[in-house]
């Protein structure tokens, strides 16, 4: 299974039975969990569970908006309902206003049509047949497949970018590991120079000086941080190469752990070159985190 983005779009159209046609449009963006929003008219609410079941089965994360547009193509029996009570109230109110204020003329049918609460048109059929529900479900499967295909295509681009950045970070960790002994020796030398500069006339015990230098070097040793960084980067690369399901949350966690180790590494840094390398690695890790936020 390839890496998937959480951003995508899908559309499908087709007949629903003999007298209707439907269009399904789905859009998705990133979200911590799977959030499904189904948009359908009141007369089509019984189709919502079907749509929810299809998209929940195909997706794991993301804010997903599904819009259903159903149009009757056949003549079918329709019923026009008129709220006569509301109509009488409107006419009576208008008559009162006409007597009280200089309001001329009378209400015509086109004026009444602008009041949506007075008229309603309903289809004569009751609910949807099994064939119509099956047709809508098939359209939902087609729309979900189009969405997943787009998410996979974008996911490949994201995976390629992440893999490149992980290789870059791994290379920098390798270089820092190779320089670890050099950095330790530099800390020893720097400590001796500072003590001699501050206390040029004071005789110092060489054994005590070496002990203090060893303690300072131990506090500044970056071996553990480099080892953990290597482990996190290897695990990250492994998930990119052979993910068997949604890995966005795991990649996000690993990117946070990588950044945590880099922060510790930076706090221990006593070497100018090391500080520069850590800053560059933190910048790359932040870019990785931004990309990972959109991975399913």
C-alpha positions as a Markdown table, in Angstrom:
| # | Residue | x | y | z |
|---|---|---|---|---|
| 1 | Unk | 0.0 | 0.0 | 0.0 |
| 2 | Unk | 1.4 | 3.4 | -1.0 |
| 3 | Unk | 1.4 | 6.5 | 1.0 |
| 4 | Unk | -1.7 | 8.6 | 0.6 |
| 5 | Unk | -2.3 | 12.3 | 0.9 |
| 6 | Unk | -5.5 | 13.5 | 2.7 |
| 7 | Unk | -6.2 | 16.1 | -0.1 |
| 8 | Unk | -8.3 | 15.0 | -3.1 |
| 9 | Unk | -11.3 | 15.3 | -5.2 |
| 10 | Unk | -13.7 | 12.9 | -6.9 |
| 11 | Unk | -16.9 | 13.0 | -9.0 |
| 12 | Unk | -19.3 | 10.5 | -10.6 |
| 13 | Unk | -22.5 | 10.8 | -12.5 |
| 14 | Unk | -25.1 | 8.2 | -13.5 |
| 15 | Unk | -28.7 | 7.0 | -13.7 |
| 16 | Unk | -30.5 | 6.0 | -10.5 |
| 17 | Unk | -33.4 | 3.8 | -11.6 |
| 18 | Unk | -35.5 | 4.6 | -14.7 |
| 19 | Unk | -36.6 | 8.1 | -13.7 |
| 20 | Unk | -33.7 | 9.8 | -11.9 |
| 21 | Unk | -30.0 | 10.7 | -12.3 |
| 22 | Unk | -27.5 | 11.5 | -9.6 |
| 23 | Unk | -24.2 | 13.3 | -9.3 |
| 24 | Unk | -21.8 | 12.7 | -6.4 |
| 25 | Unk | -19.0 | 15.2 | -5.6 |
| 26 | Unk | -16.4 | 14.6 | -2.9 |
| 27 | Unk | -13.6 | 16.8 | -1.6 |
| 28 | Unk | -11.2 | 16.0 | 1.2 |
| 29 | Unk | -8.6 | 18.0 | 3.2 |
| 30 | Unk | -6.4 | 17.0 | 6.1 |
| 31 | Unk | -7.8 | 16.3 | 9.6 |
| 32 | Unk | -6.7 | 14.5 | 12.7 |
| 33 | Unk | -9.4 | 11.9 | 12.3 |
| 34 | Unk | -12.0 | 10.9 | 9.7 |
| 35 | Unk | -14.8 | 13.5 | 9.6 |
| 36 | Unk | -17.5 | 12.8 | 7.1 |
| 37 | Unk | -20.0 | 15.6 | 6.1 |
| 38 | Unk | -22.8 | 14.4 | 3.9 |
| 39 | Unk | -24.8 | 17.1 | 2.0 |
| 40 | Unk | -28.2 | 16.0 | 0.7 |
| 41 | Unk | -31.7 | 17.3 | 0.6 |
| 42 | Unk | -34.3 | 16.3 | 3.2 |
| 43 | Unk | -36.0 | 14.0 | 0.7 |
| 44 | Unk | -32.7 | 12.1 | 0.2 |
| 45 | Unk | -31.6 | 11.6 | 3.9 |
| 46 | Unk | -32.3 | 7.9 | 3.7 |
| 47 | Unk | -29.3 | 7.6 | 1.3 |
| 48 | Unk | -26.9 | 9.1 | 3.8 |
| 49 | Unk | -26.1 | 5.9 | 5.7 |
| 50 | Unk | -25.2 | 4.3 | 2.3 |
| 51 | Unk | -22.8 | 7.1 | 1.4 |
| 52 | Unk | -21.3 | 7.1 | 4.9 |
| 53 | Unk | -20.7 | 3.4 | 4.8 |
| 54 | Unk | -18.9 | 3.5 | 1.5 |
| 55 | Unk | -16.6 | 6.4 | 2.3 |
| 56 | Unk | -15.9 | 5.1 | 5.8 |
| 57 | Unk | -14.7 | 1.8 | 4.4 |
| 58 | Unk | -12.4 | 3.4 | 1.8 |
| 59 | Unk | -10.9 | 6.3 | 4.0 |
| 60 | Unk | -9.2 | 6.4 | 7.4 |
| 61 | Unk | -8.4 | 10.1 | 7.9 |
| 62 | Unk | -9.3 | 13.5 | 6.6 |
| 63 | Unk | -12.2 | 16.0 | 6.5 |
| 64 | Unk | -14.4 | 14.7 | 3.7 |
| 65 | Unk | -17.4 | 16.5 | 2.2 |
| 66 | Unk | -19.7 | 14.5 | 0.1 |
| 67 | Unk | -22.4 | 16.3 | -1.9 |
| 68 | Unk | -25.4 | 14.3 | -3.5 |
| 69 | Unk | -27.4 | 15.9 | -6.2 |
| 70 | Unk | -30.4 | 13.8 | -7.3 |
| 71 | Unk | -32.6 | 14.9 | -10.2 |
| 72 | Unk | -35.8 | 13.3 | -11.3 |
| 73 | Unk | -35.8 | 12.8 | -15.1 |
| 74 | Unk | -39.2 | 11.1 | -15.5 |
| 75 | Unk | -42.6 | 12.7 | -15.3 |
| 76 | Unk | -43.4 | 10.8 | -12.2 |
| 77 | Unk | -46.3 | 11.8 | -10.0 |
| 78 | Unk | -45.8 | 15.0 | -8.1 |
| 79 | Unk | -47.9 | 16.7 | -5.4 |
| 80 | Unk | -48.1 | 20.5 | -4.9 |
| 81 | Unk | -48.8 | 21.3 | -1.3 |
| 82 | Unk | -50.1 | 24.8 | -0.4 |
| 83 | Unk | -50.1 | 26.1 | 3.2 |
| 84 | Unk | -53.5 | 27.7 | 3.0 |
| 85 | Unk | -53.4 | 29.0 | 6.6 |
| 86 | Unk | -50.2 | 30.9 | 5.8 |
| 87 | Unk | -51.6 | 32.2 | 2.5 |
| 88 | Unk | -54.8 | 33.5 | 4.2 |
| 89 | Unk | -52.6 | 35.2 | 6.9 |
| 90 | Unk | -50.5 | 36.9 | 4.2 |
| 91 | Unk | -53.5 | 38.2 | 2.3 |
| 92 | Unk | -55.2 | 39.4 | 5.5 |
| 93 | Unk | -52.1 | 41.2 | 6.6 |
| 94 | Unk | -51.7 | 42.8 | 3.2 |
| 95 | Unk | -55.3 | 44.0 | 3.2 |
| 96 | Unk | -54.7 | 45.7 | 6.6 |
| 97 | Unk | -51.6 | 47.4 | 5.4 |
| 98 | Unk | -53.3 | 48.6 | 2.2 |
| 99 | Unk | -56.1 | 50.2 | 4.3 |
| 100 | Unk | -53.6 | 51.8 | 6.7 |
| 101 | Unk | -50.9 | 52.9 | 4.4 |
| 102 | Unk | -50.8 | 54.2 | 0.8 |
| 103 | Unk | -50.1 | 50.7 | -0.6 |
| 104 | Unk | -51.8 | 50.3 | -4.0 |
| 105 | Unk | -52.4 | 47.2 | -6.1 |
| 106 | Unk | -53.0 | 43.6 | -5.1 |
| 107 | Unk | -50.9 | 40.5 | -4.7 |
| 108 | Unk | -50.5 | 38.4 | -7.8 |
| 109 | Unk | -49.5 | 34.7 | -8.1 |
| 110 | Unk | -45.9 | 35.6 | -9.0 |
| 111 | Unk | -45.7 | 37.6 | -5.7 |
| 112 | Unk | -46.9 | 34.6 | -3.7 |
| 113 | Unk | -44.3 | 32.4 | -5.4 |
| 114 | Unk | -41.6 | 34.4 | -3.8 |
| 115 | Unk | -42.7 | 33.2 | -0.4 |
| 116 | Unk | -41.1 | 29.6 | -0.3 |
| 117 | Unk | -43.0 | 28.6 | 2.8 |
| 118 | Unk | -46.4 | 28.7 | 1.0 |
| 119 | Unk | -45.7 | 26.2 | -1.8 |
| 120 | Unk | -43.9 | 22.9 | -1.7 |
| 121 | Unk | -43.5 | 20.2 | -4.4 |
| 122 | Unk | -43.1 | 16.6 | -3.3 |
| 123 | Unk | -42.5 | 13.5 | -5.3 |
| 124 | Unk | -45.4 | 11.1 | -5.2 |
| 125 | Unk | -43.1 | 8.1 | -4.6 |
| 126 | Unk | -42.3 | 7.0 | -1.1 |
| 127 | Unk | -38.6 | 6.4 | -0.5 |
| 128 | Unk | -36.2 | 4.7 | -2.8 |
| 129 | Unk | -36.3 | 1.2 | -4.2 |
| 130 | Unk | -33.5 | -1.3 | -3.7 |
| 131 | Unk | -32.3 | -0.8 | -7.2 |
| 132 | Unk | -32.1 | 2.9 | -6.7 |
| 133 | Unk | -30.2 | 2.5 | -3.5 |
| 134 | Unk | -27.8 | 0.0 | -5.2 |
| 135 | Unk | -27.3 | 2.5 | -8.0 |
| 136 | Unk | -26.4 | 5.3 | -5.6 |
| 137 | Unk | -24.0 | 3.0 | -3.7 |
| 138 | Unk | -22.3 | 2.1 | -7.0 |
| 139 | Unk | -21.8 | 5.8 | -7.8 |
| 140 | Unk | -20.4 | 6.3 | -4.3 |
| 141 | Unk | -17.9 | 3.5 | -4.9 |
| 142 | Unk | -16.9 | 5.1 | -8.2 |
| 143 | Unk | -16.5 | 8.5 | -6.5 |
| 144 | Unk | -14.5 | 7.1 | -3.6 |
| 145 | Unk | -12.2 | 5.3 | -6.1 |
| 146 | Unk | -11.5 | 8.6 | -7.9 |
| 147 | Unk | -10.8 | 10.3 | -4.6 |
| 148 | Unk | -8.4 | 7.6 | -3.4 |
| 149 | Unk | -6.6 | 7.6 | -6.8 |
| 150 | Unk | -6.0 | 11.3 | -6.5 |
| 151 | Unk | -4.9 | 10.9 | -2.9 |
| 152 | Unk | -2.5 | 8.1 | -3.9 |
| 153 | Unk | -1.0 | 10.2 | -6.7 |
| 154 | Unk | -0.3 | 13.1 | -4.4 |
| 155 | Unk | 0.9 | 10.7 | -1.7 |
| 156 | Unk | 3.6 | 9.4 | -4.1 |
| 157 | Unk | 4.9 | 13.0 | -4.6 |
| 158 | Unk | 4.9 | 13.6 | -0.8 |
| 159 | Unk | 6.7 | 10.3 | -0.2 |
| 160 | Unk | 9.4 | 11.1 | -2.7 |
| 161 | Unk | 10.0 | 14.5 | -1.0 |
| 162 | Unk | 10.1 | 13.0 | 2.5 |
| 163 | Unk | 12.5 | 10.2 | 1.4 |
| 164 | Unk | 14.8 | 12.8 | 0.0 |
| 165 | Unk | 14.8 | 14.8 | 3.2 |
| 166 | Unk | 15.3 | 11.8 | 5.3 |
| 167 | Unk | 18.4 | 10.8 | 3.3 |
| 168 | Unk | 19.7 | 14.3 | 3.8 |
| 169 | Unk | 19.2 | 14.1 | 7.5 |
| 170 | Unk | 20.8 | 10.6 | 7.7 |
| 171 | Unk | 23.8 | 11.9 | 5.9 |
| 172 | Unk | 24.3 | 14.8 | 8.3 |
| 173 | Unk | 23.9 | 12.4 | 11.3 |
| 174 | Unk | 26.6 | 10.2 | 9.8 |
| 175 | Unk | 29.0 | 13.1 | 9.4 |
| 176 | Unk | 28.3 | 14.3 | 13.0 |
| 177 | Unk | 29.0 | 10.7 | 14.3 |
| 178 | Unk | 32.3 | 10.7 | 12.4 |
| 179 | Unk | 33.3 | 14.0 | 14.1 |
| 180 | Unk | 32.2 | 13.0 | 17.6 |
| 181 | Unk | 35.7 | 12.3 | 18.9 |
| 182 | Unk | 37.0 | 15.5 | 17.3 |
| 183 | Unk | 34.3 | 17.5 | 19.0 |
| 184 | Unk | 35.2 | 15.9 | 22.4 |
| 185 | Unk | 38.9 | 16.7 | 22.0 |
| 186 | Unk | 38.0 | 20.3 | 21.1 |
| 187 | Unk | 35.9 | 20.6 | 24.3 |
| 188 | Unk | 39.0 | 19.5 | 26.3 |
| 189 | Unk | 41.2 | 22.0 | 24.6 |
| 190 | Unk | 38.7 | 24.8 | 25.0 |
| 191 | Unk | 38.3 | 24.2 | 28.7 |
| 192 | Unk | 42.1 | 24.2 | 29.3 |
| 193 | Unk | 42.5 | 27.4 | 27.3 |
| 194 | Unk | 39.7 | 29.2 | 29.2 |
| 195 | Unk | 41.1 | 28.2 | 32.7 |
| 196 | Unk | 44.6 | 29.3 | 31.7 |
| 197 | Unk | 43.3 | 32.6 | 30.4 |
| 198 | Unk | 41.2 | 33.2 | 33.6 |
| 199 | Unk | 43.9 | 32.1 | 36.1 |
| 200 | Unk | 47.2 | 32.7 | 34.4 |
| 201 | Unk | 49.2 | 33.0 | 37.7 |
| 202 | Unk | 47.5 | 30.2 | 39.6 |
| 203 | Unk | 49.1 | 26.8 | 39.6 |
| 204 | Unk | 46.5 | 24.2 | 38.7 |
| 205 | Unk | 46.5 | 20.5 | 39.5 |
| 206 | Unk | 46.8 | 18.7 | 36.1 |
| 207 | Unk | 44.8 | 15.7 | 37.4 |
| 208 | Unk | 41.9 | 17.9 | 38.6 |
| 209 | Unk | 42.0 | 19.8 | 35.3 |
| 210 | Unk | 41.7 | 16.5 | 33.4 |
| 211 | Unk | 38.9 | 15.4 | 35.6 |
| 212 | Unk | 36.9 | 18.6 | 35.0 |
| 213 | Unk | 37.6 | 18.4 | 31.3 |
| 214 | Unk | 36.3 | 14.8 | 31.3 |
| 215 | Unk | 33.2 | 15.8 | 33.1 |
| 216 | Unk | 32.5 | 18.7 | 30.7 |
| 217 | Unk | 33.1 | 16.4 | 27.8 |
| 218 | Unk | 30.7 | 13.8 | 29.2 |
| 219 | Unk | 28.0 | 16.4 | 29.7 |
| 220 | Unk | 28.5 | 17.5 | 26.1 |
| 221 | Unk | 28.7 | 14.0 | 24.6 |
| 222 | Unk | 26.2 | 13.6 | 21.8 |
| 223 | Unk | 26.5 | 9.9 | 21.2 |
| 224 | Unk | 23.1 | 9.0 | 22.7 |
| 225 | Unk | 21.3 | 11.7 | 20.7 |
| 226 | Unk | 23.0 | 10.6 | 17.5 |
| 227 | Unk | 22.1 | 7.0 | 18.1 |
| 228 | Unk | 18.5 | 7.8 | 18.7 |
| 229 | Unk | 18.4 | 10.0 | 15.7 |
| 230 | Unk | 19.7 | 7.2 | 13.5 |
| 231 | Unk | 17.0 | 4.9 | 14.9 |
| 232 | Unk | 14.2 | 7.4 | 14.3 |
| 233 | Unk | 15.4 | 8.1 | 10.7 |
| 234 | Unk | 15.6 | 4.4 | 9.9 |
| 235 | Unk | 12.1 | 3.8 | 11.2 |
| 236 | Unk | 10.8 | 6.8 | 9.2 |
| 237 | Unk | 12.4 | 5.6 | 6.0 |
| 238 | Unk | 11.1 | 2.1 | 6.6 |
| 239 | Unk | 7.5 | 3.3 | 6.9 |
| 240 | Unk | 7.9 | 5.3 | 3.7 |
| 241 | Unk | 9.2 | 2.3 | 1.8 |
| 242 | Unk | 6.8 | -0.4 | 3.0 |
| 243 | Unk | 3.7 | 1.1 | 4.7 |
| 244 | Unk | 0.9 | -1.4 | 5.0 |
| 245 | Unk | -1.8 | 1.1 | 6.1 |
| 246 | Unk | -2.3 | 4.6 | 7.2 |
| 247 | Unk | 0.9 | 5.9 | 8.7 |
| 248 | Unk | 0.4 | 9.6 | 9.0 |
| 249 | Unk | 0.1 | 9.7 | 12.8 |
| 250 | Unk | 3.2 | 7.5 | 13.2 |
| 251 | Unk | 5.2 | 9.7 | 10.9 |
| 252 | Unk | 4.0 | 12.8 | 12.7 |
| 253 | Unk | 5.1 | 11.2 | 16.0 |
| 254 | Unk | 8.5 | 10.3 | 14.6 |
| 255 | Unk | 9.1 | 13.8 | 13.2 |
| 256 | Unk | 8.3 | 15.2 | 16.7 |
| 257 | Unk | 10.9 | 12.8 | 18.2 |
| 258 | Unk | 13.5 | 13.7 | 15.6 |
| 259 | Unk | 13.0 | 17.4 | 16.4 |
| 260 | Unk | 13.2 | 16.7 | 20.2 |
| 261 | Unk | 16.6 | 14.9 | 19.7 |
| 262 | Unk | 17.8 | 17.8 | 17.6 |
| 263 | Unk | 16.8 | 20.3 | 20.3 |
| 264 | Unk | 18.8 | 18.3 | 22.9 |
| 265 | Unk | 21.7 | 18.1 | 20.5 |
| 266 | Unk | 21.6 | 21.8 | 20.0 |
| 267 | Unk | 21.6 | 22.5 | 23.7 |
| 268 | Unk | 24.8 | 20.3 | 24.1 |
| 269 | Unk | 26.5 | 21.9 | 21.2 |
| 270 | Unk | 29.9 | 23.6 | 22.0 |
| 271 | Unk | 31.1 | 23.5 | 18.4 |
| 272 | Unk | 30.2 | 26.1 | 15.8 |
| 273 | Unk | 30.1 | 23.6 | 13.0 |
| 274 | Unk | 27.8 | 21.4 | 15.0 |
| 275 | Unk | 25.5 | 24.3 | 15.8 |
| 276 | Unk | 25.2 | 25.1 | 12.1 |
| 277 | Unk | 24.4 | 21.5 | 11.2 |
| 278 | Unk | 21.8 | 21.2 | 13.9 |
| 279 | Unk | 20.0 | 24.4 | 12.7 |
| 280 | Unk | 19.9 | 23.1 | 9.1 |
| 281 | Unk | 18.6 | 19.7 | 10.3 |
| 282 | Unk | 15.9 | 21.4 | 12.4 |
| 283 | Unk | 14.8 | 23.4 | 9.3 |
| 284 | Unk | 14.6 | 20.2 | 7.3 |
| 285 | Unk | 12.6 | 18.5 | 10.1 |
| 286 | Unk | 10.1 | 21.3 | 10.2 |
| 287 | Unk | 9.5 | 20.9 | 6.5 |
| 288 | Unk | 9.0 | 17.2 | 7.0 |
| 289 | Unk | 6.4 | 17.9 | 9.7 |
| 290 | Unk | 4.5 | 20.2 | 7.4 |
| 291 | Unk | 4.4 | 17.5 | 4.7 |
| 292 | Unk | 3.4 | 14.8 | 7.2 |
| 293 | Unk | 0.4 | 16.8 | 8.4 |
| 294 | Unk | -1.3 | 15.9 | 5.1 |
| 295 | Unk | -0.5 | 12.2 | 5.1 |
| 296 | Unk | -3.3 | 9.8 | 5.8 |
